[in-house]
Amino acid sequence: MFTHSIRRRLVIGSAALTAAALALGGCGRSNDTKESGSQATTTVSQGPATGNLTVWAMGTEGENLPKLMEQFKQANPGVNVTVTPIPWDAAHNKFTTAITANTLPDAAMVGTTWMGEFADLGALDPTPQGFDNSGFYPGALDTTKVGGTQYGVPWYVETRLVFYRKDLAAKAGFSTPPTDWDGLKAMAKAMKDKAGAKYGINLQPGGDGSWQTVMPFAWSAGANITDDSQKQFTFDTPEMQEGLKYYQSFFTEKLAGTDLPPNQTEAQFVNGQVPMFISGPWMAGSVAKVGGDAIKPNIGVFQIPKNKTSTSFVGGSDFVVFKASKNKDSAWKLVKWLSDPKTQAAWFKLSSDLPAVKSAWQDPSIASDPLLPVFGKQLEDAKAPPAIVNWEQVAKAFDTEVEKMAKSGQSPADTAKAIQTKASQIGTGGS
């Protein structure tokens, strides 16, 4: 789910690690579908962009994008770009109102969980020929695909890793982080038994956005959210139950707690009470802010442990052109420029948003960071929920049932069945 409500600028090592707190997280289309997401038959003309372009962007991106547009205008002196910053909490309503009133901008940043809805409303222009899709992280590219058609391109990304205290891991007997489910469980137990932690790991016991922590384990067990057609939900499967059972086991074995106070993840990591958690890149700087320089060398990250796969969640935002644009050709030239590796690296330096284009990660500002390359590696195996109209309603139902499982002992089988029932009642939505 992508609630788009806050944004935190946080620093660790040489990089400012920022992410739109996407409910965190946002996201869009999953590898649950096998559809290729074809580009349109139209092409973008040669030559520079010209004329007037209006662009909407949310949060910190909306504040920083005008600075990047100065570079675009230098390369395209005949174009004028007007960027309108929009608060995240007002953005969805502003977009839907503009769709109804036909007052959309030429192009915009769009949260990936909105892609299915906006495409279903007929607002998005299909991506023209000429974009190198092979350069994007696959999970991020999937967020642009709705019903077999590609709309826009991925703009920036984030994913989830396991954060851990390297010094306490060593005390617990681990010189290297675990790579599989058994290893993660063993480390969590050792953190508690040997390193003095109250709980081995902080896992969200349900509540808003908990699906983003649970689904990596379900995906890694082979589960999917929908079938290939994205018309039928597939929550009630042995694979989903396997992921849920593993997640629940941390609570039943007292390796994770349901009684942890809210908004204390960083403090409890720093004081050693809960020396592991799963989150995105922004948390590195948040921990460093709480713990100071002393904690930085002891912040470690590792990929989601492997079962059948080692699959995490991918979040971020896409950049689209609207069908009603009167300057589509120049709008697509802007989108193409934004997806150029050099532009992606420049945007990272300006905003700290992680690039959706893989080659941009070779830039020294990213490659030399002590933690970021691990996020880049995880992005090679990361999924988002399918781009369906009703996903956010389904996600809320998922979160509610996970809370029953973690706090009240509801069985994984009953949890999977309840999610399936509620999701089927909600439906995928759309025309």
N, C-alpha and C positions, 0 to 999 in steps of 0.2 A: 504494500500500500504506500502511497506517496502523499503524505498529508501536506507537504510543502510549507510547513509552518515556521521553521527557524533555520538559521544558518550560523555556523560557528567557524571563525578563523582561528586555527590552532597551529602551533609551530613545534616541530621536532627535527633535530639535526639541521640540515641545510635547507629543508623545504618547509614552506607553510602549507600544512595539510588542511584543506578546507573542503567541506561537502555540504550540499543542501540537505538539511536534516529532513530526511524524506520519510518521515513517520516511522520512522525515518525512511525513507528511501524510496524510491520510486520505481515503480518500474513497469515494465511493459511485457513484451512478448517472450514467450518461453520456447525452448527447444522441444517443448511438448508437441509442437507441430512439425511436420516434415515439409511444409510448403516452402517454396523457394523465395517467395516475395519478389516477383518480377518487377523490373523497372518499366516505365512507360516507353512508348515508341518515339516520343518527342526527344529532341536534343537541345542543348544549349548552344547558342551561336558563338562564333569566334569574336574576339575583340573585347574591349573593356566594358564594364557595366556603366550604364548611363541613366539619367533621369532621377526621379525622386523615389526613395524607398522608405517605407515605414516599418519599424521593427518593434516587437514587444519582447521583453525579457523580465524574469522575476527575480526578486530578492537581490542578493549581492551581485549576481550576474547582470541584472539590469543597471546597477550602478557602475559596474566596470566596463560593460560592453562599449559605451561611447568612446572610451580610450582606445580600444582595439579598432573601432571604426575609423579612427584617424589614419591608421595604417592602410585600411582598405581604400579610403578616399585618395591617399597618396598614389596608390597603384591604379586607381580608377578616377581620374580628376573630373570626369564628367558626371559623377554621381553624387547625390546628396542623401545621406542616411539620417533619419530621425529615429532615435531609440527612446521608447517610453518605458521607464521602469514601473513594474507593477508589484505590489505586495503579494506574497504567496497566498495569504488568506483571502484575498479579493480576486485572485486570478481566474479561478474556474468560472465564477459567475460572470466576470467581465468577458471571457471568451464566449460562453454560451449566449450571453446577451448580444454580443457582436455578430455571432453566427446568425441569430434570428433576424437582426436588424441589417445584416449585410454591411457591417462597418468594421470588418476585420482589417488588420494591417497586411502588408505584403508578405511578411515572414515573421516567424516567432520561435522562441524557445518554448517547448511544450513538455511538461512532465509525462513520462512514458506511460503511466497508468491512464492517461487521458487520450492516448492515441486511438484506441479502439472506438471510443465514444465520438471523437471528432471526425474520424473517418466514416463512421456509420451515418453521421449527419451530413456527409457529403462536403465537408469544409476543406479537406486537404487535397492538395495537388499531388498526383503520383510523381515519384522521383524520375526524372528523365534519364536517358542514356548518358553514359560517360562518367559515372561515378565508380570508383574502384572499390567495390564492396569487400574484396579480399583483404584490404588494409585495416578494416575495423575488427575489433574484438567480436567474435561470433555472437555471444550473448547480447551485446549491445546492439548489434545489427538487427537481431531478431525483434527488438522492441519497436522497430520501424515497420514491421510487416503485419498487415491486417488483411485477412481474407485473401491471401495470395498476392497482394500488391504492396509494393514498398512506398512509403510516404516519408519524405525527408531523409535525414541521416542522423546517426548518433553524434552528439556534440561533446558531452563529457560523461565520465563514468565513475562509479565507486563500487566496491565489493566488500565482503565481510571476511575477516580472518580471526583466528584465535590469538588474543593478546595474552602474554604471560610474563611473569617476573623471572628473569633469567637467573638471578642470584638465588631465589627461593627454589627454583627448579633444580639447581645444582645441589642445594641443601637436601632436596628430596630425592637426589640420586639420578637426576636426568641431565646429562651433558649436552644432549641434543633433543629437540622437541619431538613429540610422537608424530607418527604418520598415518596411523589407522585408529579405528574405534577402540580397540582394546588398549592401545597405548594412551589415548586421551583419558580413558577411565582410570588407568593405572596412575597416570600423572596426577589427576584430580585427587585420588585417594592418598597418594604420597604427599601431596601438598598439605593435606589435612593431618596425616599421621606423623610426618617427619619434619615438615617445615612450619608447623604451628598455626596453620590457617584455620579459620572457623569453618569455611567451606572451600572446597577445591576449585570451584568454578562458579561464576555468576551467570545463570541462564534465566531468561525472562519466563516467569511462571504464568504465561498467558497475558492478556491485556493488549492494548493497542500496539500493533506492529509485531507481535510475537511470532507471527508466521514467518517473518524474515529470518528468524533464528532457527525455527523448527524445520522449515522446508529444505535448507541445505542437507540436513541429515536424511530427510525423506528422498530428496533427489539422489543423494549418494547411495541410497538403498535401491534405486531403480524406479521410484515412484514418479508419476506425472500428475499434473493438475487436471488436464483434460485429455480426451482422445485426439487423434490427429486432425479431426475435423473442427475441433474446438467447439463442438456443439454439446458434447456430453462430458460431465465431470467424472473423474476417476480417482476420487479420494478413498473409496472403500476397497482397497486392494491389499494383498499381503505385503507388498513393498512399502506402502504408506504406513501400515501397522508396524512394520519393522522399524522404520524411522521414529515413529511415535513411541514405541516401546523403549528404544535406546534413550531417547530424550527423557522420558519419564523416569528411567532408572536412576538418573542423577539425583532426582528428588527423593525417591523411595529409599535410596542408599545414603541419604543425608550428605551427598557430595555437593549439592546445590540447595539453596534455601528458598523457601517461599515467604520468608519473614524479613527479607532485606529491605532497609528503608529506601525510598525512591531517591534518585539523583545523587546517589553516593557511590556509584561504581568507581569513579576515579579515586576518591578518598580511601575506599576499602582496598583498592589495588595498591595504593601507595603505602598504607599501614600494614599490608600483608594479611589482612583478614580474609580477603577473597582475591587471590593472586592470578586469576584467569577470568577472561570474559570474551565474548564474541561481539565484534562491532566493526565499524568502518574506519577509514584513515583519519578522520577528524579527531578520534579519541586519543591518538598518540600525543598530539599537542595539548589536549585537555588534561591528560595525565601529567604531562610535563609542567603544565601550569600549576597544578596542585602540588606536585612533588619537588619542583625545582630542578636545578642542574643535577642533583644527586641521583634522581631516579632515571634520568635519560639513558645511561649505559645499561640499565637493567630492564628496559622495555624491549621485549622480543615479540615477534609475530610468527605464526606459521599457518599454512593452508588448512582448510577444513579437512579433518582426518578422513582417510579413505575407507569406504566399505566396498561397494562395487566400483564407485567412482569417488572423486574428491571434488564435489560440485558445490559452489557457493551461490550466493544471491548477487545479481548485478543491478545496480541502480544508476541514476543519472538523469540526463535530459536529452531530448532530440531537438533538432532544428528543422522546421518545416516551412513550406511555402503554401499559402492559401489559394484555393481554386479561384477565388474572386479577385485576386491581385490583377491590377492593370499593368503591371511591369514585371511579369513572371520571369522573363529571360534574365533581367538584371538581378532579380531576387534569387534565382537559382545560381547565378554567378557568385553571389554573396555566400550562399550555402556551400558551394563548392570550395570557395576560398577558406571558409571556416573549417573545412575538413582537410585542408592541406596540412601535412605533417609539421611544416615550419610554423604555420599559424597556430596549430594545436599546442606546440611547445611554447610559443609566445603567450598564448592564453593561459597556460599553466603558470608561467612566471608572473603574469598579471593577477590571476585570480586564485591560483592553487588548485583549480579543478583538474582532475586527472584526465589525460587524453583518451579519447575513444579510438584513436588511430594508433596502431601498435608501434609503428616506426618512430613516432614522436617520443616514445619512452627511451630512445637512445640518446636523447639530449642530456648533457652532463648534469643539468639541474635536477633531473629525475634519477638518472642512472647512478649518481654518486650518493644518493640518500641512503641511510642505513636500513630503512624499512620499505620504501616505495617499491623496489623491484619485486618484493614478495607479493604485493598487491597486483602487479602486472602479471606475474605468473599465474595467480589465482584467476585472473580475468580470462585466461584461456579456457577455463572450465567453470563457467558461471551462468546461471539462468535467471530469468525474470518471469513473473506470472504472465499468462496469455493476455493478449491485447483484446479483452472482451469488455463490453460496455459496463457490465455489472460487477466487475472484479472487486471494487472496494467494498461492496455489500457482502460479497462472499468472504473477503478477508476478515471482516468483522465477525462473521459467524465462526470462522476458523479460530480466531483469537479467543472467542468465548469458550469454545469446546476445549482448547488447549489449557485454559485456566482451570476448567473442571478436572482435567486429567492431572495437572500438576498439583493442584491444591486439595482436591476432594477425592483423588484416587480413582477417577473414572478410568476404565480400562482402555488401552489403546484401540482395541477392536470396537468398543462402543463409541470411542471418540471419532474414529474414522467413519463409522456408520452415521453418526450424528452430523458430521461435517458434510458428508455426501447428501444426506436427506435435506439439510438446510440449503446447500448450494443448488441442488436440483429444483427446490421450490423457488429460489431466487431466479434461477436461469442465467444464461449467458447474456441475455439482452440483445438489443440490436434488431435491425430489420431483416 
